[in-house]
Amino acid sequence: MHHTGGGGERERGLYIINLNNDSKHTVSVPRADVLLYFRVDRITYSVALPTYLPTYLPTYLPTYLPTYLSTFLPPRTFIKSF
């Protein structure tokens, strides 16, 4: 891994989103922005989220998503870091 300073914050993180159909989706959390990938009806969507989001994303991700994006996600979208 490459570290560019001693802030203590993680610059990158990897997350798994478990949708209601039990399929798994990865979320990349780069330093610059948060790029979210998810699939709905065999279509893969990718969305860039604002940089001010914490790297430890909350359990209910739709809280931080734009309104149009949360319409694609089920009410219970769980996210785990590892």
Backbone as a printed PyTorch tensor [residue, N CA C, xyz], in Angstrom:
tensor([[[  0.8300,  -1.2010,   0.0000],
         [  0.0000,   0.0000,   0.0000],
         [  0.8630,   1.2480,   0.0000]],

        [[  0.3640,   2.2990,  -0.5860],
         [  1.0910,   3.5630,  -0.6440],
         [  0.3920,   4.5690,   0.2540]],

        [[  1.1320,   5.1180,   1.1950],
         [  0.5620,   6.1000,   2.1100],
         [  1.1860,   7.4590,   1.8210]],

        [[  0.3450,   8.4950,   1.8010],
         [  0.8380,   9.8140,   1.4050],
         [  0.8380,  10.7840,   2.5730]],

        [[  0.7720,  10.2800,   3.8050],
         [  0.7770,  11.2280,   4.9060],
         [  0.2880,  10.5690,   6.1640]],

        [[  0.3260,  11.2860,   7.2730],
         [ -0.0130,  10.7030,   8.5550],
         [ -1.2860,  11.2590,   9.1270]],

        [[ -2.3460,  11.2870,   8.3700],
         [ -3.5900,  11.8220,   8.8920],
         [ -4.3140,  10.8510,   9.7830]],

        [[ -4.0500,   9.5530,   9.6020],
         [ -4.7550,   8.5570,  10.3840],
         [ -6.0160,   8.0810,   9.6930]],

        [[ -6.5180,   8.8380,   8.7310],
         [ -7.7070,   8.4110,   8.0090],
         [ -7.3330,   7.4020,   6.9360]],

        [[ -8.2280,   6.4690,   6.6960],
         [ -8.0070,   5.5580,   5.5830],
         [ -8.3010,   6.2840,   4.2820]],

        [[ -7.4010,   6.1630,   3.3380],
         [ -7.6400,   6.7970,   2.0500],
         [ -8.4930,   5.9110,   1.1610]],

        [[ -8.4110,   4.6100,   1.3900],
         [ -9.2120,   3.7140,   0.5790],
         [ -9.9170,   2.7360,   1.4870]],

        [[-11.0600,   2.2580,   1.0210],
         [-11.7930,   1.2570,   1.7560],
         [-12.5700,   0.4150,   0.7730]],

        [[-12.8920,  -0.7990,   1.1600],
         [-13.6810,  -1.6640,   0.2960],
         [-14.8960,  -2.1200,   1.0810]],

        [[-16.0500,  -2.0170,   0.4650],
         [-17.2840,  -2.3190,   1.1540],
         [-18.1160,  -3.2900,   0.3260]],

        [[-18.9180,  -4.0580,   1.0080],
         [-19.8700,  -4.9540,   0.3560],
         [-21.2740,  -4.4710,   0.6980]],

        [[-22.0940,  -4.3000,  -0.3270],
         [-23.4950,  -3.9520,  -0.1110],
         [-24.3310,  -5.2000,  -0.3430]],

        [[-25.1280,  -5.5680,   0.6390],
         [-26.0320,  -6.6950,   0.4980],
         [-27.4340,  -6.1740,   0.2300]],

        [[-27.9130,  -6.3720,  -0.9870],
         [-29.2680,  -5.9620,  -1.3050],
         [-30.2370,  -7.0500,  -0.8520]],

        [[-31.5290,  -6.7790,  -1.0070],
         [-32.5320,  -7.7150,  -0.5200],
         [-32.4700,  -9.0660,  -1.2210]],

        [[-31.9110,  -9.0870,  -2.4440],
         [-31.8160, -10.3620,  -3.1480],
         [-30.5270, -11.0970,  -2.8010]],

        [[-29.8330, -10.6520,  -1.7460],
         [-28.6300, -11.3130,  -1.2380],
         [-27.4590, -11.2590,  -2.1980]],

        [[-27.5500, -10.4760,  -3.2640],
         [-26.3970, -10.3360,  -4.1440],
         [-25.4220,  -9.3470,  -3.5190]],

        [[-24.1440,  -9.5000,  -3.8440],
         [-23.1240,  -8.6630,  -3.2240],
         [-22.5770,  -7.6700,  -4.2350]],

        [[-22.2980,  -6.4760,  -3.7700],
         [-21.7840,  -5.4150,  -4.6230],
         [-20.6300,  -4.7410,  -3.9040]],

        [[-19.6050,  -4.3640,  -4.6520],
         [-18.4590,  -3.7180,  -4.0290],
         [-18.5600,  -2.2100,  -4.1700]],

        [[-18.0670,  -1.5300,  -3.1730],
         [-18.0130,  -0.0780,  -3.1880],
         [-16.5610,   0.3340,  -2.9930]],

        [[-16.0100,   1.0470,  -3.9350],
         [-14.6560,   1.5660,  -3.7980],
         [-14.7190,   2.9320,  -3.1260]],

        [[-13.8270,   3.1560,  -2.1800],
         [-13.7730,   4.4420,  -1.5030],
         [-12.3830,   5.0320,  -1.7100]],

        [[-12.1370,   5.6570,  -2.8520],
         [-10.8410,   6.2900,  -3.0780],
         [-10.7050,   7.5720,  -2.2730]],

        [[ -9.5100,   8.1400,  -2.3260],
         [ -9.2850,   9.3740,  -1.5770],
         [-10.0920,  10.5190,  -2.1590]],

        [[-10.1850,  10.5840,  -3.4860],
         [-10.7950,  11.7460,  -4.1300],
         [-12.3120,  11.7310,  -4.0320]],

        [[-12.9120,  10.5740,  -4.2490],
         [-14.3690,  10.5280,  -4.2140],
         [-14.8030,   9.1150,  -3.8740]],

        [[-16.0950,   8.9170,  -3.8240],
         [-16.6610,   7.6090,  -3.5360],
         [-17.4070,   7.1580,  -4.7830]],

        [[-16.9650,   6.0520,  -5.3520],
         [-17.6160,   5.5440,  -6.5500],
         [-18.3790,   4.2850,  -6.1790]],

        [[-19.6730,   4.3260,  -6.3970],
         [-20.5510,   3.2360,  -5.9880],
         [-20.9880,   2.4500,  -7.2110]],

        [[-20.8080,   1.1320,  -7.1510],
         [-21.3040,   0.2580,  -8.1990],
         [-22.4180,  -0.6040,  -7.6220]],

        [[-23.5210,  -0.7180,  -8.3470],
         [-24.5510,  -1.6530,  -7.9280],
         [-25.3310,  -2.1050,  -9.1530]],

        [[-25.9960,  -3.2580,  -9.0120],
         [-26.7370,  -3.8370, -10.1210],
         [-28.2130,  -3.8960,  -9.7760]],

        [[-29.0360,  -3.5010, -10.7420],
         [-30.4810,  -3.6240, -10.6100],
         [-31.0010,  -4.2020, -11.9160]],

        [[-31.6360,  -5.3540, -11.8370],
         [-32.1860,  -5.9990, -13.0310],
         [-31.1260,  -6.1440, -14.1150]],

        [[-29.9720,  -6.6750, -13.7340],
         [-28.8720,  -6.9750, -14.6530],
         [-28.2460,  -5.7360, -15.2770]],

        [[-28.5740,  -4.5640, -14.7680],
         [-27.9490,  -3.3320, -15.2450],
         [-27.0170,  -2.8280, -14.1510]],

        [[-25.7870,  -2.5420, -14.5220],
         [-24.8140,  -2.0560, -13.5470],
         [-24.7820,  -0.5330, -13.5700]],

        [[-24.9970,   0.0720, -12.4070],
         [-24.9370,   1.5190, -12.2730],
         [-23.6650,   1.8940, -11.5250]],

        [[-23.0770,   3.0120, -11.8730],
         [-21.9390,   3.5360, -11.1160],
         [-22.2010,   5.0050, -10.8310]],

        [[-22.0200,   5.3930,  -9.5930],
         [-22.3420,   6.7520,  -9.1690],
         [-21.1850,   7.2960,  -8.3450]],

        [[-20.7960,   8.5170,  -8.6160],
         [-19.7710,   9.1790,  -7.8110],
         [-20.4510,   9.9760,  -6.7050]],

        [[-20.0470,   9.7200,  -5.4840],
         [-20.6220,  10.4080,  -4.3340],
         [-19.6770,  11.5120,  -3.8810]],

        [[-20.1800,  12.4920,  -3.1350],
         [-19.3430,  13.6130,  -2.6960],
         [-18.1870,  13.1410,  -1.8200]],

        [[-17.1300,  13.9410,  -1.7980],
         [-15.9290,  13.5590,  -1.0650],
         [-16.1060,  13.6990,   0.4410]],

        [[-17.0990,  14.4630,   0.8890],
         [-17.2220,  14.6750,   2.3220],
         [-17.8150,  13.4680,   3.0310]],

        [[-18.2080,  12.4390,   2.2890],
         [-18.7280,  11.2460,   2.9440],
         [-17.6180,  10.5860,   3.7510]],

        [[-17.9180,  10.1020,   4.9340],
         [-16.9010,   9.3950,   5.7160],
         [-16.5710,   8.0550,   5.0720]],

        [[-15.3510,   7.5880,   5.2730],
         [-14.9800,   6.2960,   4.7070],
         [-15.7120,   5.1690,   5.4170]],

        [[-16.1350,   5.3890,   6.6530],
         [-16.9690,   4.4060,   7.3260],
         [-18.4180,   4.7590,   7.0010]],

        [[-18.9000,   4.2890,   5.8770],
         [-20.2430,   4.6570,   5.4400],
         [-21.2660,   4.0840,   6.4130]],

        [[-22.3670,   4.7830,   6.6120],
         [-23.3710,   4.3270,   7.5700],
         [-24.0650,   3.0540,   7.0810]],

        [[-24.8050,   2.4490,   7.9910],
         [-25.4880,   1.2040,   7.6510],
         [-26.5020,   1.4280,   6.5410]],

        [[-27.2340,   2.5130,   6.6240],
         [-28.2380,   2.7870,   5.6080],
         [-27.6670,   3.7860,   4.6190]],

        [[-27.1170,   3.2380,   3.5350],
         [-26.4580,   4.0720,   2.5430],
         [-27.3900,   5.0670,   1.8700]],

        [[-28.6680,   4.7310,   1.5960],
         [-29.5270,   5.6850,   0.8760],
         [-29.6650,   7.0340,   1.5640]],

        [[-29.3370,   7.1040,   2.8550],
         [-29.3970,   8.3940,   3.5280],
         [-28.4740,   9.3980,   2.8630]],

        [[-27.3450,   8.9230,   2.3450],
         [-26.3600,   9.8150,   1.7550],
         [-26.4490,   9.8650,   0.2380]],

        [[-27.4510,   9.1910,  -0.3380],
         [-27.5450,   9.1540,  -1.7910],
         [-28.5200,  10.2080,  -2.2740]],

        [[-28.3200,  10.6760,  -3.5040],
         [-29.3140,  11.5790,  -4.0870],
         [-30.6600,  10.8770,  -4.1930]],

        [[-31.7130,  11.6600,  -4.2810],
         [-33.0550,  11.0830,  -4.2900],
         [-33.2470,  10.1490,  -5.4710]],

        [[-32.7390,  10.5160,  -6.6360],
         [-32.9450,   9.6680,  -7.8080],
         [-32.2170,   8.3450,  -7.6600]],

        [[-31.1050,   8.3390,  -6.9490],
         [-30.3610,   7.1000,  -6.7880],
         [-31.0370,   6.1740,  -5.7980]],

        [[-31.5930,   6.7160,  -4.7380],
         [-32.2200,   5.8800,  -3.7250],
         [-33.4520,   5.1700,  -4.2670]],

        [[-33.9870,   5.6400,  -5.3910],
         [-35.1300,   4.9390,  -5.9720],
         [-34.7040,   3.6020,  -6.5660]],

        [[-33.4150,   3.4490,  -6.9060],
         [-32.9450,   2.1820,  -7.4450],
         [-32.6610,   1.1650,  -6.3500]],

        [[-32.4800,   1.6440,  -5.1120],
         [-32.0530,   0.7670,  -4.0370],
         [-33.2370,   0.3600,  -3.1810]],

        [[-33.2310,  -0.8810,  -2.7000],
         [-34.2870,  -1.3260,  -1.7950],
         [-34.2420,  -0.5320,  -0.4940]],

        [[-35.3470,  -0.5250,   0.2610],
         [-35.3870,   0.2340,   1.5120],
         [-34.2880,  -0.2100,   2.4790]],

        [[-34.0120,  -1.5010,   2.5470],
         [-32.9820,  -2.0080,   3.4570],
         [-31.7510,  -2.3720,   2.6410]],

        [[-30.8180,  -1.4690,   2.5890],
         [-29.5630,  -1.7250,   1.8960],
         [-28.4610,  -1.7300,   2.9380]],

        [[-27.9380,  -2.9070,   3.2320],
         [-26.9500,  -3.0340,   4.2880],
         [-25.5540,  -3.0010,   3.6880]],

        [[-24.6370,  -2.4480,   4.4360],
         [-23.2770,  -2.2820,   3.9340],
         [-22.3040,  -2.6490,   5.0380]],

        [[-21.3170,  -3.4600,   4.6790],
         [-20.3320,  -3.9140,   5.6560],
         [-18.9400,  -3.5970,   5.1450]],

        [[-18.0640,  -3.1950,   6.0350],
         [-16.6810,  -2.9480,   5.6500],
         [-15.8380,  -4.1620,   6.0150]],

        [[-14.7730,  -4.3650,   5.2690],
         [-13.8640,  -5.4640,   5.5730],
         [-12.4900,  -5.1700,   5.0060]]])
